[in-house]
Amino acid sequence: MYQTIYGNGMNFEGPLGIGKQPMAEQMVKTLQPMDYFNKKGINIKQICTNAASECVFWMTDKNDVYGTGSNGYAQLGTGDLESRFEPQLIPFLSSQNVLDIKSSEYCSIALCTTNNSELAMIIRRWSRIYNLPTDVAQVIVCFVKCTSVYSTGENEEEGNGHPHGDGDEYQNDWREIEALNGKDIISIAVGDDYSFFLESNGVLWGTDSTNIPTESSFFKQQAIMIKRIECGANHNLAVDYDDNVYSWGANGRGQCGDGTQEDVDTPKLIEFFKNQKVRDIGGGADHSFVRTDKFYLFGSNEHGQCSLDNNHEMITVPKCFEESIESMSLGYTTKSFVMRAKG
């Protein structure tokens, strides 16, 4: 649990939750305590933010969910279009068992468990013990429905999983994505104006031009099962069960890690990581990281986000981050990490 919360960075729309700042103070350069949670004795167990978003969701140890930041497209799901400069309790999400929340400039998506989640785990375990065919086990798991996916935000932009023209221009409340009913979704990822949904059987779904989730044609045709998906603002990283890393999307700053600056239309194997054990991946606005036994960064380095120095504006081939660290996460133009103690 996080007993004391601190934050810094741009607070124009209020994502830090420290109250509305005068214009001259909206760039918070030093870590500031988030007094709302601290003073109320609220313990935060998970902070949900995204490289393509200016809003933040805060999950407590009592499973309540609060939102702060930009809400001009109803991405907080509070029933209005007003940004929140201090944490706002979101009753609907607080009534669910929320696993994760991902946001973009236009929408937010929440992955929730149902009361059948433990039963689904038993079914998976039983199927492995008795060698039940994977597709049969998947049908049973989907029948008991162990997860649900909800979204909110603008209906005219891609990403929230509901058909264009489905209701008002702004969907300012949380609604279940009907196209994902009967699918055991275990992970979600959100880019600037699109979203991905990963099933427990390795099938990857993504919103298309109609805004309805459809199965990824590339991975389907290649019979590739995905175990991890992450998005930057306009590029994507995926890992399959053989630990191959794929990237696709915008690549003008080298964020796809293929040594070029040419956009990648379909998923492309990053040869650099071939035959390596991949432990983690992540995407910032236009930079990326992959963790094997070391951390590698690539993409835009305009603000030093891919290196401790700023001698190169971009890094198109993965570069090893030499410091000893435990974990890493990427923001819009930043990186943050937890250092590993020496000795």
VEXGU-418916 format. One record per residue: residue in three letters; x, y, z of N, C-alpha, C, CB in turn. Coordinates in steps of 0.2 Angstrom, whole numbers, plus 5000, padded with zeros to 4 digits. Glycine has a CB too. Layout:
ALAXYZXYZXYZXYZ
...
This chain:
MET500449945000500050005000500450065000499550005006
TYR500250124997500550184997500350225003500550214990
GLN500650235008500450275014500450345012500850255020
THR500950375009500950445007501050455000501550475011
ILE500650494996500750494989501050564988500050494986
TYR501550564983501850624980501750624973502550634983
GLY501750684970501750694963502050754960501050684960
ASN502250754954502550814951502350814943503250824952
GLY502450864940502350874933501850924931502150804930
MET501650924924501050964922500450954925501050964914
ASN500151004928499450994932498951044929499551014939
PHE498951054922498451094919497751074920498651104912
GLU497651014919496950984920496850954927496850934914
GLY497350954931497250924938497450854939496550944940
PRO497750824935497950754937498250734943498250724931
LEU498650784946499050774952498550774958499550824953
GLY497950794957497450794963497650844969497350724965
ILE498050894968498350934973497951004973499050944973
GLY497351004969497051074969497251114963497151114975
LYS496751164961496951204956497451254957496251244954
GLN497951254952498551294953498451364949499151264951
PRO498751414951498851474947499251454940499151534950
MET499051494935499351474929500151464929499251534923
ALA500451514933501151514933501451454937501451574937
GLU501051414941501251364945500951294943501051374952
GLN500751294936500451234934500951174932499951244928
MET501551204931502051154930502451144937502651174925
VAL502251084940502451064947503151034946501951024951
LYS503651064948504351044947504651004952504851094945
THR504351004958504650964964504050924966504851014970
LEU504250864970503750824972503250854977504050764975
GLN502650854976502150884981501750824984501750934977
PRO501650834991501150784994500450784992501250785002
MET500150734991499450734989499050734996499250674985
ASP498850794999498550795005497850765006498550865007
TYR497550765000496850735001496850665004496450734994
PHE497250625001497250555003497650545010497550504998
ASN498150585011498550585017498150605023499150625016
LYS497750665022497450685028496850645030497150755027
LYS496550605025495950565026496150495028495450565020
GLY496750485028496950415030496750365025496750395037
ILE496750385019496550335014497150305011496150375008
ASN497250235011497750205008497650185001497950135012
ILE498150204996498050184989498450124988498350244985
LYS498150074984498550014982498750014975498049954984
GLN498450054971498650054964498450124961498250004960
ILE498950154957498850214953498750194946499350264955
CYS498250214942498150194935498150264931497450164934
THR498750264927498750324922499050294916499250374925
ASN499150334911499350314904499650364901498750294900
ALA500150344896500550394892500150444888501050354888
ALA499550414886499150454881498550494885498750414876
SER498550504892498050524896498250584900497750474899
GLU497750624902497950674907497450664913497850744904
CYS497150604914496750594920497150534923496050574918
VAL496950524930497250474934496650444938497750504939
PHE496750374939496250344943496650314949495850284939
TRP496350314955496650294961496250244965496750354966
MET496550184966496150124969496450124976496250064965
THR495950114981496150114988496150044990495650154992
ASP496350034996496349964999495649935001496849965005
LYS495149985000494449965002494049954995494150015006
ASN494449954989494249944983493750004980493749884982
ASP493850064984493550124981493950154975493450174987
VAL493650184971494050214965493950294965493850184958
TYR494450334964494350404964494650424957494750434970
GLY494450484954494750504948494950574949494250494943
THR495550594945495750664945495950684938496350674950
GLY495950744936496150764930495650784924496650714927
SER495950774918495550794912494850754912495950784906
ASN494350794910493650754909493250794904493250754916
GLY493650824899493250864894492950814889493750904890
TYR493050754889492750704884492450654888493250674880
ALA492250664895491950624899492350554901491250594896
GLN492950564901493450504902493450484909494150524899
LEU493250524914493150504921492550464923493250564926
GLY492050474918491450444919491050464925491550364920
THR491050534927490750554933490050584931491150614936
GLY489850584925489150604923489150674920488750604929
ASP489750704920489850774917490450784913489750824923
LEU490650844911491250854908491750904911491050884901
GLU491650904918492050944922492750914924491650974928
SER493350944923493950914926493950914933494550954923
ARG494350874936494350864943495050884946494150794946
PHE495150934950495750954952495950924959495851034953
GLU495450894962495450854968495150784967495150894975
PRO495350734971495050674970494250664970495350624974
GLN493950634965493250624965493050554966492850664959
LEU492650534971492450464971492050444965492050454978
ILE492150384962491750364956491350304959492250344950
PRO490650314960490250264964490250204960489550294965
PHE490150204953490050144949490650104950489950164942
LEU491250124949491850084949491950064956492450124946
SER491750104961491850084968491450024970491750144973
SER490950014966490449954967490749894963489749974965
GLN491249894959491549844956492149814959491649864948
ASN492349754957493049734958493549754953493049654960
VAL493849814953494249834947494949804948494249914948
LEU495149784942495849754941496249804938495849694937
ASP496049844933496449894930496049944926496949864925
ILE496350004926495950054922496550094917495650114926
LYS496350094911496750134906496350184903497050084901
SER496750244901496450304898496750334892496350354904
SER496450364888496750404883496450474883496550374876
GLU496650514878496350584878495550584878496650624873
TYR495250534875494550534873494150484878494450514866
CYS494450434881494050384884494450344890493750334879
SER494050304894494350264899494050194898494350294906
ILE494450144900494250074900494450044907494550034894
ALA493950004910494049974916493949904915493550004922
LEU494449864918494349794918494149764925495049754916
CYS493649734925493349714932493249634933492649754933
THR493349614939493249544940492449534942493749514945
THR492249474941491549454944491649414950491149424938
ASN491049394953491049344958491249274956490449344962
ASN491349264949491549194947492249184946491149184940
SER492649244947493349234946493749174949493749304948
GLU493549164955493949104959493749044955493749104966
LEU493049034953492848974950493248964943492048974949
ALA493349024940493749014933494448994935493749084930
MET494749014940495448994942495448914943495649034948
ILE494948894946494848824948494748784942494248804953
ILE494348804937494248774931494948774927493748814926
ARG495348824926495948824923496448774926496248894923
ARG496448774933496948724936496748654935496948744944
TRP496048644935495748574934495948554927495048574935
SER495848594922495948584915496748564914495748634911
ARG497148594917497848574916498048514920498348634920
ILE497748494925497848434929497648374925497548434936
TYR497048384922496748324918496848334910496048324920
ASN497248374908497448384901496848394897497748324899
LEU496348444900495748454896495948504890495248494900
PRO495748494884495948534878495848614880495548514872
THR496248654878496248724880495648754877496848754877
ASP495348744871494748774868494148754872494748754861
VAL494148694875493548674879493548704886493648594880
ALA494148714889494248744895494048824894494948744898
GLN494248854889494048924887493348934887494448944881
VAL492948884884492248894883491948894890491948834879
ILE492148844894491848844901492048904905492148784905
VAL492648934904492848994908492349054906493549004907
CYS492349054899491949114896491149104898491949114889
PHE490949044899490249034901490149064908490048964901
VAL490649054913490549074920490649144920490949034924
LYS490949174915491049254915491449274921490349284914
CYS492049274920492449294926492749374926493049254927
THR492649404920492849474919492349514915493549484916
SER492249574917491849624913492249684911491249644916
VAL492149714905492549774903492049824902492949754897
TYR492149884905491749944905492150004902491449964912
SER491750054899492150104896491650174897492350094889
THR491950224896491650294896492050334891491550324903
GLY491750394889492150444885491750454878492750414883
GLU492050494874491750514868491650464863492250564864
ASN491050464860490750414856491050414849490050404856
GLU491250474847491450494840492150474838491250564838
GLU492550464843493250444843493350374844493750484847
GLU493850344841493950274842494250254849494450244836
GLY494050204851494350184858493950154863494750234860
ASN493350174864492950154869492550094868492450214871
GLY492550064862492349994861491549994860492449954867
HIS491250054859490550054857490450084850490150104862
PRO489950054846489850084839489850154839489350044836
HIS490050184834489950254833489250274832490350274826
GLY489050324835488350344835487950314840488050334828
ASP488250274844487850234849487650284855488250174852
GLY487150314855486950364860487250434859487250334867
ASP487350474864487550544864488250544861487450574870
GLU488450604860489150614858489650594863489250694856
TYR489450614869489850594875489550544879490050654879
GLN489850484880489550434885489850454892489750364882
ASN489550484896489850514902489650464908489550574904
ASP489450404907489350354912489750284910488650344914
TRP489850244914490150184913489650124910490550154919
ARG489850104904489450054901489849994899489050074895
GLU489549934900489949874898490049864890489549804900
ILE490549844888490749834881490449774878491449844879
GLU489849774875489449714873489849664869488849734870
ALA490249694864490649654860491149604863491049694855
LEU491249614870491749574873491449524878492249624877
ASN490749524878490349474882490549404880489649484881
GLY490649364885490849294883491649284882490449274877
LYS492049334883492749334882493049344889492949384877
ASP493549304890493949304896494549354896494149234898
ILE494349414896494849474895495249474902494549534894
ILE495949474901496449474907496849534907496849414907
SER496849574901497249634901496949684896498049614899
ILE497049744897496849804893497449854891496249844896
ALA497449884886497949934884497649984880498549904880
VAL497850044880497450104877497950154874497050144882
GLY497950164867498350214864497950284864498550194857
ASP498150324859497850394859497150384857498250434854
ASP496950344852496250344850496050264848496150384844
TYR496350224851496150154850496350114856496650124844
SER496050044857496150004863496249934861495550014867
PHE496649894865496749824864496449784870497449814863
PHE496249724869495949684874496249614873495149684874
LEU496549584879496949524878496549464882497649524880
GLU496349414878496049354881496549314885495649314876
SER496249274889496749224893497049174888496349194899
ASN496649154882496949104878497449134873496349074874
GLY497649204874498149234870497849264864498649174867
VAL497249274863496949304857496849384859496249274855
LEU497149424854497149494855496549524851497849524853
TRP496149574854495649604851495849684851494949594854
GLY495649714846495749794845495149824842496449804842
THR495049884844494549924841494749944834494349994845
ASP494249944829494449964822494050024820494149904818
SER494050044814493750104812492950114814493750114804
THR492650054815491950064818491950064825491549994815
ASN492550064828492550064836492350004839492150124838
ILE492249954836492049884839492649844839491449854835
PRO492749814845493349764845493349704840493449734852
THR493849694837493949634832494549604833493849664825
GLU494649544831495249504833495749524828495049424832
SER496349534831496949554827497049504821497549554831
SER497049524815497049484809497849454808496849514803
PHE498349494810499049474809499149414814499449534811
PHE499049424820499149364825498749304824499149394832
LYS498149314821497649264820497949224814496949284818
GLN498149254809498449224803499049184804498549274797
GLN499449214808500149184810500049134816500649234812
ALA499449124818499349074824499849094830499449004822
ILE499849154831500349184837499849204843500749244835
MET500049174849499649184855500049234859499549124859
ILE499749294861500049344864499949344872499749414862
LYS500449354876500349354883500449424886500849314886
ARG500649474882500749544885500649594880501449554889
ILE500249644881500149704876500149764880499449694873
GLU500549814877500649884880500549934874501249894884
CYS500349994875500350044870500650104873499550064869
GLY500950144868501250214869500650254866501850224865
ALA500750314864500250354862500050334855500550434861
ASN500450314851500250294844500650234841500250344839
HIS500950194846501350134844501250084849502150154844
ASN501350024848501149964852501749914853500549934849
LEU501749874858502249824859501849764862502749844865
ALA502049704859501649644861502249584862501149624856
VAL502049544867502549484868502149424867502849494875
ASP502449374864502049304863502349254868502149284856
TYR502049194868502249144873502949114872501749094873
ASP503249134866503949114865504449174867504049094858
ASP504149224870504549284872504849324866505149264876
ASN504449324860504649364854504249434856504449334848
VAL504649484854504349554855504149584848504849604859
TYR503549604848503349634841503149714843502649604839
SER503249754838503049824838502749844832503749864840
TRP502349894832502049924826501649994828501449874823
GLY501550034823501250094824501750154822501050104831
ALA501650214825502050264823502850254825501850334827
ASN503250274821503950254822504450314821504150194818
GLY504150374820504550434818505150454823504150494818
ARG505150424829505650434834506050374836505350474840
GLY505850324832506250254833505950214838506950274835
GLN505350234840504950204846504850124845504350234848
CYS504850104839504750034837505349994838504450024830
GLY505950024839506549984840506849944834506449944846
ASP506649954828506849914823507449954819506349904818
GLY507750004822508350034819508150084813508749984816
THR507450104812507250144807506850204810506950114801
GLN506650244806506150294808505450294804506450364808
GLU505450234800504850224796504250194800505050184790
ASP503650214799503050194803502950114801502450224801
VAL502750074806502650004805501949984804503049964811
ASP501749964799500949954798500749894801500849954790
THR501149844801500849774804501449754809500749724799
PRO501249714814501649694819502349664816501349644824
LYS502849684819503549664816503949644822503849724813
LEU504349584821504749564826505349604827504949484824
ILE505449624834506049664835506649614836505949704842
GLU507049604831507649554830508049564836507949564824
PHE508149624839508649634844508549584850508649704846
PHE507849574852507649534858507549464856507049564861
LYS507749444850507649374848508049324853507749354841
ASN507749274855508049224859508249244866508649194856
GLN507949304868508049324875507349314879508249404875
LYS507449304886506849304890506649374892507049264897
VAL506049384890505749454891505249454897505349474884
ARG505449494901505049504908504549554908505649514913
ASP504649614904504249664905504249714898504349704911
ILE503749744897503749794891503349864894503449764885
GLY503449914890503149974892503150024886503350004898
GLY502650074886502750124881502550194884502250104875
GLY502950244882502850314883502450344877503450354885
ALA502450414877502150444871502550424865502150514872
ASP503150424864503550404858504250374860503650464853
HIS504150334866504750294868504550234871505250334872
SER504950184872504750114874505350084878504650074868
PHE505150034882505649994886505449924885505750014893
VAL505949884885505949814886506449784891506049774879
ARG506149744895506549714901506749644899506249724908
THR507349624899507549554899507949544906508049544893
ASP508549524906508949524912509149594913509449474912
LYS509149644908509249714909508649754906509949724905
PHE508749814907508249864904508549894898508049914909
TYR508049894893508249934886507749984885508349874881
LEU507950044882507550094880507650114873507650154885
PHE507150144870507250164863506650214861507250104858
GLY506850254856506350304854506550374856505650294858
SER506150424857506250494858506750504864505650534858
ASN507250544863507650554869507750634869508350524868
GLU507250674867507250744867507350774874506650774863
HIS507050734878507050764885507450714890506350764888
GLY507850674887508250624890507950564893508550664896
GLN507350554890506950494893507150424891506250504890
CYS507650424886507950354885508650354887507950344878
SER508950404890509650394893509750444898510150414887
LEU510250434902510450484908510750544905510850454913
ASP510950544899511250604895510750624890511950594893
ASN510850684887510450704882510750724875510050774884
ASN511250674874511750684868511350664861512350654869
HIS510850624862510550604855509750624856510650524854
GLU509450644851508750664851508350604850508650704845
MET508550544848508250484847508650424847507750484841
ILE508450374849508750304849508350254846508950284857
THR508550234840508150194836508350114837508250204828
VAL508850104840509050034842509050024849509750014838
PRO508749974852508749974859509449984863508449904861
LYS509450024868510050044872509950024879510150124871
CYS510449984881510449964888510450024893510949914889
PHE510050014898510050064903510450034909509250084906
GLU511050064910511550034914511450034921512150064913
GLU511050074924510950084931510550014934510450144933
SER510650004940510349944943509649964946510849914949
ILE509149944943508449964945508049894945508250014940
GLU507449904949507049854950506449854945506749854957
SER506149914944505549924939505649994936504949914943
MET505249994930505250054926504550064924505750054921
SER504350134923503650144920503850214916503150164925
LEU503450224910503550274906502950324906503750254899
GLY503050384906502550434905502550464898502650494911
TYR502250524898502150554891502850574888501750614892
THR503250604892503950624889504450604895504050694887
THR504350554899504750544905504850474906504450574911
LYS505250454910505350384913505450394921505950344910
SER505150344924505250344931505450264933504650364935
PHE505850264939506050194940506250184948506750184936
VAL506250124950506450114957507150084957505950064960
MET507550114961508250094961508350024965508750144963
ARG508849984963508949924967509549944972509149864962
ALA509449934978509949944983510549904982509649934990
LYS511149934983511749904982511949874989512349954980
GLY512349814989512649784995512149734998512749835000
